[in-house]
């Protein structure tokens, strides 16, 4: 009887062993399948977190160099002094004194904060052009926007100009077509000429005017400064 009982226990143990082994193998297989998915999720989580942290940690700095972009006009006149914003300031509007033609133009400038927003302070530049004329016309960007270009008409001089304005943060992102709004146009009494338009390159903002002038303003350029992202 003792021998028979022992044989029975051995049979039971032998039958259970394969079941235990199969269970262990199944658990191991399931763990192997699940592990890469969790690793991928963890990788994506940390990648997203690092990306967001980089965006939040970045600041905008205004470059010192200025690039001239031609708006148009005639071929006469002499170089006049540039009208440029102070360091750290960007153009948010402009003024033109006219007679029969454009005579002088100058800019309103606002300080740029490192997040791309604009401060409340306003500073005027010196004038560029040729003294003369009487009426002064103002052209301001909407609140929070800065100049990024001009559009209008030019011929032998400047006939009409409106400012193209965008948010500095959008310009800093170097969008191809940032949201744009225009200032009111500044026209001479009898405008004509050909359509003309110029804009700062992607990632830049207007910080000055340059002109050639004689009896009146013959030719006009915008001066652009790069928005540099720092971390």
PyMOL commands that place a pseudoatom at each C-alpha (Angstrom):
pseudoatom trace, name=CA, resn=UNK, resi=1, chain=A, elem=C, hetatm=0, pos=[0.000, 0.000, 0.000]
pseudoatom trace, name=CA, resn=UNK, resi=2, chain=A, elem=C, hetatm=0, pos=[2.809, 2.380, 0.880]
pseudoatom trace, name=CA, resn=UNK, resi=3, chain=A, elem=C, hetatm=0, pos=[4.436, 1.755, -2.489]
pseudoatom trace, name=CA, resn=UNK, resi=4, chain=A, elem=C, hetatm=0, pos=[1.169, 2.412, -4.345]
pseudoatom trace, name=CA, resn=UNK, resi=5, chain=A, elem=C, hetatm=0, pos=[0.584, 5.709, -2.491]
pseudoatom trace, name=CA, resn=UNK, resi=6, chain=A, elem=C, hetatm=0, pos=[4.074, 6.910, -3.307]
pseudoatom trace, name=CA, resn=UNK, resi=7, chain=A, elem=C, hetatm=0, pos=[3.574, 6.122, -6.974]
pseudoatom trace, name=CA, resn=UNK, resi=8, chain=A, elem=C, hetatm=0, pos=[0.363, 8.119, -7.003]
pseudoatom trace, name=CA, resn=UNK, resi=9, chain=A, elem=C, hetatm=0, pos=[2.080, 11.207, -5.530]
pseudoatom trace, name=CA, resn=UNK, resi=10, chain=A, elem=C, hetatm=0, pos=[4.836, 10.986, -8.152]
pseudoatom trace, name=CA, resn=UNK, resi=11, chain=A, elem=C, hetatm=0, pos=[2.261, 10.857, -10.928]
pseudoatom trace, name=CA, resn=UNK, resi=12, chain=A, elem=C, hetatm=0, pos=[0.502, 13.944, -9.531]
pseudoatom trace, name=CA, resn=UNK, resi=13, chain=A, elem=C, hetatm=0, pos=[3.766, 15.844, -9.241]
pseudoatom trace, name=CA, resn=UNK, resi=14, chain=A, elem=C, hetatm=0, pos=[4.776, 14.827, -12.758]
pseudoatom trace, name=CA, resn=UNK, resi=15, chain=A, elem=C, hetatm=0, pos=[1.465, 16.019, -14.151]
pseudoatom trace, name=CA, resn=UNK, resi=16, chain=A, elem=C, hetatm=0, pos=[1.668, 19.394, -12.393]
pseudoatom trace, name=CA, resn=UNK, resi=17, chain=A, elem=C, hetatm=0, pos=[5.215, 20.215, -13.495]
pseudoatom trace, name=CA, resn=UNK, resi=18, chain=A, elem=C, hetatm=0, pos=[4.431, 20.914, -17.169]
pseudoatom trace, name=CA, resn=UNK, resi=19, chain=A, elem=C, hetatm=0, pos=[1.496, 23.157, -16.172]
pseudoatom trace, name=CA, resn=UNK, resi=20, chain=A, elem=C, hetatm=0, pos=[3.742, 25.267, -13.917]
pseudoatom trace, name=CA, resn=UNK, resi=21, chain=A, elem=C, hetatm=0, pos=[6.403, 25.555, -16.621]
pseudoatom trace, name=CA, resn=UNK, resi=22, chain=A, elem=C, hetatm=0, pos=[3.821, 26.612, -19.213]
pseudoatom trace, name=CA, resn=UNK, resi=23, chain=A, elem=C, hetatm=0, pos=[2.403, 29.241, -16.850]
pseudoatom trace, name=CA, resn=UNK, resi=24, chain=A, elem=C, hetatm=0, pos=[5.877, 30.703, -16.245]
pseudoatom trace, name=CA, resn=UNK, resi=25, chain=A, elem=C, hetatm=0, pos=[6.605, 30.828, -19.968]
pseudoatom trace, name=CA, resn=UNK, resi=26, chain=A, elem=C, hetatm=0, pos=[3.256, 32.532, -20.661]
pseudoatom trace, name=CA, resn=UNK, resi=27, chain=A, elem=C, hetatm=0, pos=[3.870, 35.209, -18.024]
pseudoatom trace, name=CA, resn=UNK, resi=28, chain=A, elem=C, hetatm=0, pos=[7.380, 35.822, -19.395]
pseudoatom trace, name=CA, resn=UNK, resi=29, chain=A, elem=C, hetatm=0, pos=[6.039, 36.170, -22.965]
pseudoatom trace, name=CA, resn=UNK, resi=30, chain=A, elem=C, hetatm=0, pos=[3.372, 38.656, -21.913]
pseudoatom trace, name=CA, resn=UNK, resi=31, chain=A, elem=C, hetatm=0, pos=[5.946, 40.716, -20.001]
pseudoatom trace, name=CA, resn=UNK, resi=32, chain=A, elem=C, hetatm=0, pos=[8.257, 40.751, -23.028]
pseudoatom trace, name=CA, resn=UNK, resi=33, chain=A, elem=C, hetatm=0, pos=[5.463, 42.021, -25.263]
pseudoatom trace, name=CA, resn=UNK, resi=34, chain=A, elem=C, hetatm=0, pos=[4.398, 44.735, -22.830]
pseudoatom trace, name=CA, resn=UNK, resi=35, chain=A, elem=C, hetatm=0, pos=[7.863, 46.097, -22.000]
pseudoatom trace, name=CA, resn=UNK, resi=36, chain=A, elem=C, hetatm=0, pos=[8.668, 47.791, -25.358]
pseudoatom trace, name=CA, resn=UNK, resi=37, chain=A, elem=C, hetatm=0, pos=[5.314, 49.584, -25.334]
pseudoatom trace, name=CA, resn=UNK, resi=38, chain=A, elem=C, hetatm=0, pos=[5.977, 51.025, -21.896]
pseudoatom trace, name=CA, resn=UNK, resi=39, chain=A, elem=C, hetatm=0, pos=[9.511, 51.957, -22.950]
pseudoatom trace, name=CA, resn=UNK, resi=40, chain=A, elem=C, hetatm=0, pos=[8.158, 53.783, -26.017]
pseudoatom trace, name=CA, resn=UNK, resi=41, chain=A, elem=C, hetatm=0, pos=[5.619, 55.584, -23.877]
pseudoatom trace, name=CA, resn=UNK, resi=42, chain=A, elem=C, hetatm=0, pos=[8.294, 56.631, -21.415]
pseudoatom trace, name=CA, resn=UNK, resi=43, chain=A, elem=C, hetatm=0, pos=[10.555, 57.822, -24.259]
pseudoatom trace, name=CA, resn=UNK, resi=44, chain=A, elem=C, hetatm=0, pos=[7.756, 59.935, -25.771]
pseudoatom trace, name=CA, resn=UNK, resi=45, chain=A, elem=C, hetatm=0, pos=[6.865, 61.336, -22.349]
pseudoatom trace, name=CA, resn=UNK, resi=46, chain=A, elem=C, hetatm=0, pos=[10.391, 62.511, -21.637]
pseudoatom trace, name=CA, resn=UNK, resi=47, chain=A, elem=C, hetatm=0, pos=[10.861, 63.813, -25.189]
pseudoatom trace, name=CA, resn=UNK, resi=48, chain=A, elem=C, hetatm=0, pos=[7.673, 65.896, -24.961]
pseudoatom trace, name=CA, resn=UNK, resi=49, chain=A, elem=C, hetatm=0, pos=[8.649, 67.155, -21.546]
pseudoatom trace, name=CA, resn=UNK, resi=50, chain=A, elem=C, hetatm=0, pos=[12.099, 68.244, -22.757]
pseudoatom trace, name=CA, resn=UNK, resi=51, chain=A, elem=C, hetatm=0, pos=[10.564, 69.940, -25.833]
pseudoatom trace, name=CA, resn=UNK, resi=52, chain=A, elem=C, hetatm=0, pos=[8.039, 71.873, -23.764]
pseudoatom trace, name=CA, resn=UNK, resi=53, chain=A, elem=C, hetatm=0, pos=[10.653, 72.817, -21.232]
pseudoatom trace, name=CA, resn=UNK, resi=54, chain=A, elem=C, hetatm=0, pos=[12.817, 74.188, -24.063]
pseudoatom trace, name=CA, resn=UNK, resi=55, chain=A, elem=C, hetatm=0, pos=[9.968, 76.334, -25.424]
pseudoatom trace, name=CA, resn=UNK, resi=56, chain=A, elem=C, hetatm=0, pos=[9.153, 77.686, -21.974]
pseudoatom trace, name=CA, resn=UNK, resi=57, chain=A, elem=C, hetatm=0, pos=[12.800, 78.348, -21.226]
pseudoatom trace, name=CA, resn=UNK, resi=58, chain=A, elem=C, hetatm=0, pos=[13.559, 80.278, -24.448]
pseudoatom trace, name=CA, resn=UNK, resi=59, chain=A, elem=C, hetatm=0, pos=[13.800, 84.066, -24.659]
pseudoatom trace, name=CA, resn=UNK, resi=60, chain=A, elem=C, hetatm=0, pos=[13.902, 86.481, -27.615]
pseudoatom trace, name=CA, resn=UNK, resi=61, chain=A, elem=C, hetatm=0, pos=[16.846, 88.817, -28.088]
pseudoatom trace, name=CA, resn=UNK, resi=62, chain=A, elem=C, hetatm=0, pos=[16.996, 91.629, -30.652]
pseudoatom trace, name=CA, resn=UNK, resi=63, chain=A, elem=C, hetatm=0, pos=[20.106, 91.499, -32.834]
pseudoatom trace, name=CA, resn=UNK, resi=64, chain=A, elem=C, hetatm=0, pos=[22.336, 94.561, -33.249]
pseudoatom trace, name=CA, resn=UNK, resi=65, chain=A, elem=C, hetatm=0, pos=[22.882, 94.286, -37.020]
pseudoatom trace, name=CA, resn=UNK, resi=66, chain=A, elem=C, hetatm=0, pos=[20.370, 95.962, -39.343]
pseudoatom trace, name=CA, resn=UNK, resi=67, chain=A, elem=C, hetatm=0, pos=[19.471, 94.758, -42.837]
pseudoatom trace, name=CA, resn=UNK, resi=68, chain=A, elem=C, hetatm=0, pos=[18.080, 97.267, -45.392]
pseudoatom trace, name=CA, resn=UNK, resi=69, chain=A, elem=C, hetatm=0, pos=[15.095, 96.262, -47.542]
pseudoatom trace, name=CA, resn=UNK, resi=70, chain=A, elem=C, hetatm=0, pos=[14.150, 98.522, -50.474]
pseudoatom trace, name=CA, resn=UNK, resi=71, chain=A, elem=C, hetatm=0, pos=[10.643, 99.990, -50.521]
pseudoatom trace, name=CA, resn=UNK, resi=72, chain=A, elem=C, hetatm=0, pos=[11.150, 102.078, -53.671]
pseudoatom trace, name=CA, resn=UNK, resi=73, chain=A, elem=C, hetatm=0, pos=[11.217, 105.592, -55.090]
pseudoatom trace, name=CA, resn=UNK, resi=74, chain=A, elem=C, hetatm=0, pos=[13.362, 107.607, -57.498]
pseudoatom trace, name=CA, resn=UNK, resi=75, chain=A, elem=C, hetatm=0, pos=[17.102, 107.618, -58.153]
pseudoatom trace, name=CA, resn=UNK, resi=76, chain=A, elem=C, hetatm=0, pos=[17.916, 111.156, -57.013]
pseudoatom trace, name=CA, resn=UNK, resi=77, chain=A, elem=C, hetatm=0, pos=[18.829, 112.704, -53.706]
pseudoatom trace, name=CA, resn=UNK, resi=78, chain=A, elem=C, hetatm=0, pos=[21.623, 112.224, -51.180]
pseudoatom trace, name=CA, resn=UNK, resi=79, chain=A, elem=C, hetatm=0, pos=[21.869, 109.862, -48.200]
pseudoatom trace, name=CA, resn=UNK, resi=80, chain=A, elem=C, hetatm=0, pos=[19.999, 111.286, -45.214]
pseudoatom trace, name=CA, resn=UNK, resi=81, chain=A, elem=C, hetatm=0, pos=[20.583, 110.282, -41.575]
pseudoatom trace, name=CA, resn=UNK, resi=82, chain=A, elem=C, hetatm=0, pos=[18.933, 106.976, -40.648]
pseudoatom trace, name=CA, resn=UNK, resi=83, chain=A, elem=C, hetatm=0, pos=[15.948, 107.000, -38.319]
pseudoatom trace, name=CA, resn=UNK, resi=84, chain=A, elem=C, hetatm=0, pos=[16.635, 104.069, -35.967]
pseudoatom trace, name=CA, resn=UNK, resi=85, chain=A, elem=C, hetatm=0, pos=[15.098, 102.755, -32.750]
pseudoatom trace, name=CA, resn=UNK, resi=86, chain=A, elem=C, hetatm=0, pos=[17.208, 102.557, -29.592]
pseudoatom trace, name=CA, resn=UNK, resi=87, chain=A, elem=C, hetatm=0, pos=[18.806, 99.200, -28.736]
pseudoatom trace, name=CA, resn=UNK, resi=88, chain=A, elem=C, hetatm=0, pos=[16.169, 96.735, -27.548]
pseudoatom trace, name=CA, resn=UNK, resi=89, chain=A, elem=C, hetatm=0, pos=[13.297, 98.729, -29.126]
pseudoatom trace, name=CA, resn=UNK, resi=90, chain=A, elem=C, hetatm=0, pos=[11.172, 97.820, -32.178]
pseudoatom trace, name=CA, resn=UNK, resi=91, chain=A, elem=C, hetatm=0, pos=[9.070, 100.031, -34.452]
pseudoatom trace, name=CA, resn=UNK, resi=92, chain=A, elem=C, hetatm=0, pos=[5.334, 100.118, -33.658]
pseudoatom trace, name=CA, resn=UNK, resi=93, chain=A, elem=C, hetatm=0, pos=[4.308, 103.003, -35.927]
pseudoatom trace, name=CA, resn=UNK, resi=94, chain=A, elem=C, hetatm=0, pos=[5.592, 105.885, -38.018]
pseudoatom trace, name=CA, resn=UNK, resi=95, chain=A, elem=C, hetatm=0, pos=[4.969, 109.542, -38.883]
pseudoatom trace, name=CA, resn=UNK, resi=96, chain=A, elem=C, hetatm=0, pos=[5.368, 111.360, -42.209]
pseudoatom trace, name=CA, resn=UNK, resi=97, chain=A, elem=C, hetatm=0, pos=[5.526, 115.090, -42.854]
pseudoatom trace, name=CA, resn=UNK, resi=98, chain=A, elem=C, hetatm=0, pos=[4.374, 115.914, -46.383]
pseudoatom trace, name=CA, resn=UNK, resi=99, chain=A, elem=C, hetatm=0, pos=[4.031, 118.823, -48.731]
pseudoatom trace, name=CA, resn=UNK, resi=100, chain=A, elem=C, hetatm=0, pos=[3.601, 117.974, -52.394]
pseudoatom trace, name=CA, resn=UNK, resi=101, chain=A, elem=C, hetatm=0, pos=[5.751, 114.900, -51.672]
pseudoatom trace, name=CA, resn=UNK, resi=102, chain=A, elem=C, hetatm=0, pos=[7.087, 112.959, -48.681]
pseudoatom trace, name=CA, resn=UNK, resi=103, chain=A, elem=C, hetatm=0, pos=[9.570, 115.179, -46.848]
pseudoatom trace, name=CA, resn=UNK, resi=104, chain=A, elem=C, hetatm=0, pos=[10.537, 113.465, -43.595]
pseudoatom trace, name=CA, resn=UNK, resi=105, chain=A, elem=C, hetatm=0, pos=[9.618, 110.224, -41.847]
pseudoatom trace, name=CA, resn=UNK, resi=106, chain=A, elem=C, hetatm=0, pos=[10.336, 108.900, -38.363]
pseudoatom trace, name=CA, resn=UNK, resi=107, chain=A, elem=C, hetatm=0, pos=[9.310, 105.998, -36.140]
pseudoatom trace, name=CA, resn=UNK, resi=108, chain=A, elem=C, hetatm=0, pos=[7.632, 105.310, -32.821]
pseudoatom trace, name=CA, resn=UNK, resi=109, chain=A, elem=C, hetatm=0, pos=[9.497, 102.527, -30.976]
pseudoatom trace, name=CA, resn=UNK, resi=110, chain=A, elem=C, hetatm=0, pos=[8.564, 100.295, -28.022]
pseudoatom trace, name=CA, resn=UNK, resi=111, chain=A, elem=C, hetatm=0, pos=[10.807, 98.129, -25.813]
pseudoatom trace, name=CA, resn=UNK, resi=112, chain=A, elem=C, hetatm=0, pos=[10.686, 94.412, -26.558]
pseudoatom trace, name=CA, resn=UNK, resi=113, chain=A, elem=C, hetatm=0, pos=[10.486, 92.076, -23.564]
pseudoatom trace, name=CA, resn=UNK, resi=114, chain=A, elem=C, hetatm=0, pos=[12.286, 88.722, -23.671]
pseudoatom trace, name=CA, resn=UNK, resi=115, chain=A, elem=C, hetatm=0, pos=[8.967, 86.860, -24.156]
pseudoatom trace, name=CA, resn=UNK, resi=116, chain=A, elem=C, hetatm=0, pos=[8.204, 88.888, -27.299]
pseudoatom trace, name=CA, resn=UNK, resi=117, chain=A, elem=C, hetatm=0, pos=[5.626, 91.177, -25.698]
pseudoatom trace, name=CA, resn=UNK, resi=118, chain=A, elem=C, hetatm=0, pos=[6.007, 94.960, -25.870]
pseudoatom trace, name=CA, resn=UNK, resi=119, chain=A, elem=C, hetatm=0, pos=[6.431, 97.466, -23.055]
pseudoatom trace, name=CA, resn=UNK, resi=120, chain=A, elem=C, hetatm=0, pos=[4.341, 100.608, -22.612]
pseudoatom trace, name=CA, resn=UNK, resi=121, chain=A, elem=C, hetatm=0, pos=[7.171, 103.114, -23.122]
pseudoatom trace, name=CA, resn=UNK, resi=122, chain=A, elem=C, hetatm=0, pos=[7.375, 104.911, -26.487]
pseudoatom trace, name=CA, resn=UNK, resi=123, chain=A, elem=C, hetatm=0, pos=[10.411, 106.647, -27.992]
pseudoatom trace, name=CA, resn=UNK, resi=124, chain=A, elem=C, hetatm=0, pos=[10.583, 108.567, -31.260]
pseudoatom trace, name=CA, resn=UNK, resi=125, chain=A, elem=C, hetatm=0, pos=[13.550, 108.284, -33.582]
pseudoatom trace, name=CA, resn=UNK, resi=126, chain=A, elem=C, hetatm=0, pos=[15.215, 111.205, -35.317]
pseudoatom trace, name=CA, resn=UNK, resi=127, chain=A, elem=C, hetatm=0, pos=[13.793, 112.117, -38.730]
pseudoatom trace, name=CA, resn=UNK, resi=128, chain=A, elem=C, hetatm=0, pos=[15.106, 110.882, -42.042]
pseudoatom trace, name=CA, resn=UNK, resi=129, chain=A, elem=C, hetatm=0, pos=[14.481, 112.839, -45.246]
pseudoatom trace, name=CA, resn=UNK, resi=130, chain=A, elem=C, hetatm=0, pos=[14.505, 116.495, -46.214]
pseudoatom trace, name=CA, resn=UNK, resi=131, chain=A, elem=C, hetatm=0, pos=[12.979, 119.233, -44.024]
pseudoatom trace, name=CA, resn=UNK, resi=132, chain=A, elem=C, hetatm=0, pos=[9.805, 120.741, -45.398]
pseudoatom trace, name=CA, resn=UNK, resi=133, chain=A, elem=C, hetatm=0, pos=[6.107, 120.148, -45.701]
pseudoatom trace, name=CA, resn=UNK, resi=134, chain=A, elem=C, hetatm=0, pos=[3.453, 120.901, -43.157]
pseudoatom trace, name=CA, resn=UNK, resi=135, chain=A, elem=C, hetatm=0, pos=[0.862, 118.191, -42.412]
pseudoatom trace, name=CA, resn=UNK, resi=136, chain=A, elem=C, hetatm=0, pos=[2.053, 115.284, -40.252]
pseudoatom trace, name=CA, resn=UNK, resi=137, chain=A, elem=C, hetatm=0, pos=[0.222, 111.966, -40.680]
pseudoatom trace, name=CA, resn=UNK, resi=138, chain=A, elem=C, hetatm=0, pos=[0.513, 109.187, -38.090]
pseudoatom trace, name=CA, resn=UNK, resi=139, chain=A, elem=C, hetatm=0, pos=[0.326, 105.453, -38.816]
pseudoatom trace, name=CA, resn=UNK, resi=140, chain=A, elem=C, hetatm=0, pos=[0.225, 103.133, -35.789]
pseudoatom trace, name=CA, resn=UNK, resi=141, chain=A, elem=C, hetatm=0, pos=[0.198, 99.358, -35.468]
pseudoatom trace, name=CA, resn=UNK, resi=142, chain=A, elem=C, hetatm=0, pos=[-2.613, 97.750, -33.439]
pseudoatom trace, name=CA, resn=UNK, resi=143, chain=A, elem=C, hetatm=0, pos=[-1.863, 97.254, -29.744]
pseudoatom trace, name=CA, resn=UNK, resi=144, chain=A, elem=C, hetatm=0, pos=[0.839, 94.634, -29.151]
pseudoatom trace, name=CA, resn=UNK, resi=145, chain=A, elem=C, hetatm=0, pos=[2.005, 94.487, -32.787]
pseudoatom trace, name=CA, resn=UNK, resi=146, chain=A, elem=C, hetatm=0, pos=[5.200, 95.755, -34.424]
pseudoatom trace, name=CA, resn=UNK, resi=147, chain=A, elem=C, hetatm=0, pos=[6.132, 96.806, -37.958]
pseudoatom trace, name=CA, resn=UNK, resi=148, chain=A, elem=C, hetatm=0, pos=[7.481, 94.112, -40.252]
pseudoatom trace, name=CA, resn=UNK, resi=149, chain=A, elem=C, hetatm=0, pos=[7.143, 95.868, -43.638]
pseudoatom trace, name=CA, resn=UNK, resi=150, chain=A, elem=C, hetatm=0, pos=[5.506, 98.492, -45.882]
pseudoatom trace, name=CA, resn=UNK, resi=151, chain=A, elem=C, hetatm=0, pos=[3.167, 98.433, -48.866]
pseudoatom trace, name=CA, resn=UNK, resi=152, chain=A, elem=C, hetatm=0, pos=[1.924, 101.261, -51.072]
pseudoatom trace, name=CA, resn=UNK, resi=153, chain=A, elem=C, hetatm=0, pos=[2.926, 103.062, -54.277]
pseudoatom trace, name=CA, resn=UNK, resi=154, chain=A, elem=C, hetatm=0, pos=[6.168, 104.645, -55.433]
pseudoatom trace, name=CA, resn=UNK, resi=155, chain=A, elem=C, hetatm=0, pos=[7.378, 106.455, -58.561]
pseudoatom trace, name=CA, resn=UNK, resi=156, chain=A, elem=C, hetatm=0, pos=[9.958, 109.228, -58.690]
pseudoatom trace, name=CA, resn=UNK, resi=157, chain=A, elem=C, hetatm=0, pos=[9.319, 109.513, -54.926]
pseudoatom trace, name=CA, resn=UNK, resi=158, chain=A, elem=C, hetatm=0, pos=[7.060, 107.960, -52.299]
pseudoatom trace, name=CA, resn=UNK, resi=159, chain=A, elem=C, hetatm=0, pos=[3.361, 108.328, -53.114]
pseudoatom trace, name=CA, resn=UNK, resi=160, chain=A, elem=C, hetatm=0, pos=[1.731, 106.144, -50.455]
pseudoatom trace, name=CA, resn=UNK, resi=161, chain=A, elem=C, hetatm=0, pos=[2.790, 103.811, -47.633]
pseudoatom trace, name=CA, resn=UNK, resi=162, chain=A, elem=C, hetatm=0, pos=[0.995, 101.646, -45.079]
pseudoatom trace, name=CA, resn=UNK, resi=163, chain=A, elem=C, hetatm=0, pos=[2.740, 99.659, -42.372]
pseudoatom trace, name=CA, resn=UNK, resi=164, chain=A, elem=C, hetatm=0, pos=[2.380, 95.861, -42.173]
pseudoatom trace, name=CA, resn=UNK, resi=165, chain=A, elem=C, hetatm=0, pos=[2.181, 94.824, -38.508]
pseudoatom trace, name=CA, resn=UNK, resi=166, chain=A, elem=C, hetatm=0, pos=[2.479, 91.438, -36.745]
pseudoatom trace, name=CA, resn=UNK, resi=167, chain=A, elem=C, hetatm=0, pos=[3.005, 90.083, -33.246]
pseudoatom trace, name=CA, resn=UNK, resi=168, chain=A, elem=C, hetatm=0, pos=[6.695, 89.870, -32.354]
pseudoatom trace, name=CA, resn=UNK, resi=169, chain=A, elem=C, hetatm=0, pos=[6.275, 86.352, -30.934]
pseudoatom trace, name=CA, resn=UNK, resi=170, chain=A, elem=C, hetatm=0, pos=[4.896, 85.181, -34.312]
pseudoatom trace, name=CA, resn=UNK, resi=171, chain=A, elem=C, hetatm=0, pos=[7.827, 86.807, -36.104]
pseudoatom trace, name=CA, resn=UNK, resi=172, chain=A, elem=C, hetatm=0, pos=[10.220, 85.092, -33.701]
pseudoatom trace, name=CA, resn=UNK, resi=173, chain=A, elem=C, hetatm=0, pos=[8.697, 81.729, -34.674]
pseudoatom trace, name=CA, resn=UNK, resi=174, chain=A, elem=C, hetatm=0, pos=[9.619, 82.522, -38.308]
pseudoatom trace, name=CA, resn=UNK, resi=175, chain=A, elem=C, hetatm=0, pos=[6.162, 81.739, -39.659]
pseudoatom trace, name=CA, resn=UNK, resi=176, chain=A, elem=C, hetatm=0, pos=[5.891, 82.103, -43.440]
pseudoatom trace, name=CA, resn=UNK, resi=177, chain=A, elem=C, hetatm=0, pos=[2.606, 84.009, -43.196]
pseudoatom trace, name=CA, resn=UNK, resi=178, chain=A, elem=C, hetatm=0, pos=[2.226, 85.532, -39.730]
pseudoatom trace, name=CA, resn=UNK, resi=179, chain=A, elem=C, hetatm=0, pos=[-1.042, 87.242, -38.867]
pseudoatom trace, name=CA, resn=UNK, resi=180, chain=A, elem=C, hetatm=0, pos=[-0.798, 90.747, -40.359]
pseudoatom trace, name=CA, resn=UNK, resi=181, chain=A, elem=C, hetatm=0, pos=[-2.766, 93.959, -39.940]
pseudoatom trace, name=CA, resn=UNK, resi=182, chain=A, elem=C, hetatm=0, pos=[-2.083, 97.261, -41.691]
pseudoatom trace, name=CA, resn=UNK, resi=183, chain=A, elem=C, hetatm=0, pos=[-1.807, 100.829, -40.455]
pseudoatom trace, name=CA, resn=UNK, resi=184, chain=A, elem=C, hetatm=0, pos=[-3.730, 103.611, -42.110]
pseudoatom trace, name=CA, resn=UNK, resi=185, chain=A, elem=C, hetatm=0, pos=[-2.091, 104.735, -45.386]
pseudoatom trace, name=CA, resn=UNK, resi=186, chain=A, elem=C, hetatm=0, pos=[-0.022, 107.924, -45.611]
pseudoatom trace, name=CA, resn=UNK, resi=187, chain=A, elem=C, hetatm=0, pos=[-0.567, 109.559, -49.038]
pseudoatom trace, name=CA, resn=UNK, resi=188, chain=A, elem=C, hetatm=0, pos=[0.688, 112.641, -50.821]
pseudoatom trace, name=CA, resn=UNK, resi=189, chain=A, elem=C, hetatm=0, pos=[-2.007, 115.045, -52.161]
pseudoatom trace, name=CA, resn=UNK, resi=190, chain=A, elem=C, hetatm=0, pos=[-1.990, 113.535, -55.683]
pseudoatom trace, name=CA, resn=UNK, resi=191, chain=A, elem=C, hetatm=0, pos=[-0.739, 109.956, -55.347]
pseudoatom trace, name=CA, resn=UNK, resi=192, chain=A, elem=C, hetatm=0, pos=[0.240, 107.813, -58.325]
pseudoatom trace, name=CA, resn=UNK, resi=193, chain=A, elem=C, hetatm=0, pos=[3.185, 105.537, -58.993]
pseudoatom trace, name=CA, resn=UNK, resi=194, chain=A, elem=C, hetatm=0, pos=[3.397, 101.760, -59.120]
pseudoatom trace, name=CA, resn=UNK, resi=195, chain=A, elem=C, hetatm=0, pos=[2.427, 99.242, -56.431]
pseudoatom trace, name=CA, resn=UNK, resi=196, chain=A, elem=C, hetatm=0, pos=[5.356, 98.627, -54.122]
pseudoatom trace, name=CA, resn=UNK, resi=197, chain=A, elem=C, hetatm=0, pos=[5.878, 96.350, -51.140]
pseudoatom trace, name=CA, resn=UNK, resi=198, chain=A, elem=C, hetatm=0, pos=[8.733, 95.222, -48.922]
pseudoatom trace, name=CA, resn=UNK, resi=199, chain=A, elem=C, hetatm=0, pos=[9.059, 93.187, -45.747]
pseudoatom trace, name=CA, resn=UNK, resi=200, chain=A, elem=C, hetatm=0, pos=[11.717, 92.076, -43.310]
pseudoatom trace, name=CA, resn=UNK, resi=201, chain=A, elem=C, hetatm=0, pos=[12.995, 88.528, -43.805]
pseudoatom trace, name=CA, resn=UNK, resi=202, chain=A, elem=C, hetatm=0, pos=[11.435, 85.769, -41.699]
pseudoatom trace, name=CA, resn=UNK, resi=203, chain=A, elem=C, hetatm=0, pos=[12.432, 86.162, -38.064]
pseudoatom trace, name=CA, resn=UNK, resi=204, chain=A, elem=C, hetatm=0, pos=[13.095, 89.927, -38.249]
pseudoatom trace, name=CA, resn=UNK, resi=205, chain=A, elem=C, hetatm=0, pos=[11.279, 93.164, -37.330]
pseudoatom trace, name=CA, resn=UNK, resi=206, chain=A, elem=C, hetatm=0, pos=[11.530, 96.814, -38.437]
pseudoatom trace, name=CA, resn=UNK, resi=207, chain=A, elem=C, hetatm=0, pos=[13.833, 98.952, -36.298]
pseudoatom trace, name=CA, resn=UNK, resi=208, chain=A, elem=C, hetatm=0, pos=[14.588, 101.851, -38.669]
pseudoatom trace, name=CA, resn=UNK, resi=209, chain=A, elem=C, hetatm=0, pos=[14.079, 103.882, -41.863]
pseudoatom trace, name=CA, resn=UNK, resi=210, chain=A, elem=C, hetatm=0, pos=[16.727, 104.938, -44.401]
pseudoatom trace, name=CA, resn=UNK, resi=211, chain=A, elem=C, hetatm=0, pos=[16.227, 107.473, -47.195]
pseudoatom trace, name=CA, resn=UNK, resi=212, chain=A, elem=C, hetatm=0, pos=[17.779, 109.354, -50.096]
pseudoatom trace, name=CA, resn=UNK, resi=213, chain=A, elem=C, hetatm=0, pos=[16.569, 112.944, -50.186]
pseudoatom trace, name=CA, resn=UNK, resi=214, chain=A, elem=C, hetatm=0, pos=[16.991, 116.230, -52.039]
pseudoatom trace, name=CA, resn=UNK, resi=215, chain=A, elem=C, hetatm=0, pos=[14.187, 118.785, -52.075]
pseudoatom trace, name=CA, resn=UNK, resi=216, chain=A, elem=C, hetatm=0, pos=[11.975, 115.947, -50.864]
pseudoatom trace, name=CA, resn=UNK, resi=217, chain=A, elem=C, hetatm=0, pos=[12.349, 112.248, -50.019]
pseudoatom trace, name=CA, resn=UNK, resi=218, chain=A, elem=C, hetatm=0, pos=[13.349, 110.404, -53.198]
pseudoatom trace, name=CA, resn=UNK, resi=219, chain=A, elem=C, hetatm=0, pos=[13.785, 106.836, -51.974]
pseudoatom trace, name=CA, resn=UNK, resi=220, chain=A, elem=C, hetatm=0, pos=[12.949, 104.836, -48.838]
pseudoatom trace, name=CA, resn=UNK, resi=221, chain=A, elem=C, hetatm=0, pos=[14.221, 101.634, -47.219]
pseudoatom trace, name=CA, resn=UNK, resi=222, chain=A, elem=C, hetatm=0, pos=[13.189, 99.810, -44.068]
pseudoatom trace, name=CA, resn=UNK, resi=223, chain=A, elem=C, hetatm=0, pos=[15.887, 98.603, -41.661]
pseudoatom trace, name=CA, resn=UNK, resi=224, chain=A, elem=C, hetatm=0, pos=[15.318, 95.169, -40.080]
pseudoatom trace, name=CA, resn=UNK, resi=225, chain=A, elem=C, hetatm=0, pos=[16.794, 93.530, -36.982]
pseudoatom trace, name=CA, resn=UNK, resi=226, chain=A, elem=C, hetatm=0, pos=[16.823, 89.774, -36.396]
pseudoatom trace, name=CA, resn=UNK, resi=227, chain=A, elem=C, hetatm=0, pos=[14.891, 88.219, -33.519]
pseudoatom trace, name=CA, resn=UNK, resi=228, chain=A, elem=C, hetatm=0, pos=[17.277, 85.689, -31.992]
pseudoatom trace, name=CA, resn=UNK, resi=229, chain=A, elem=C, hetatm=0, pos=[16.039, 82.865, -29.733]
pseudoatom trace, name=CA, resn=UNK, resi=230, chain=A, elem=C, hetatm=0, pos=[18.202, 82.046, -26.731]
pseudoatom trace, name=CA, resn=UNK, resi=231, chain=A, elem=C, hetatm=0, pos=[17.838, 79.237, -24.140]
for i in range(1, 231): cmd.bond("trace and resi %d" % i, "trace and resi %d" % (i + 1))
show_as sticks, trace
zoom trace
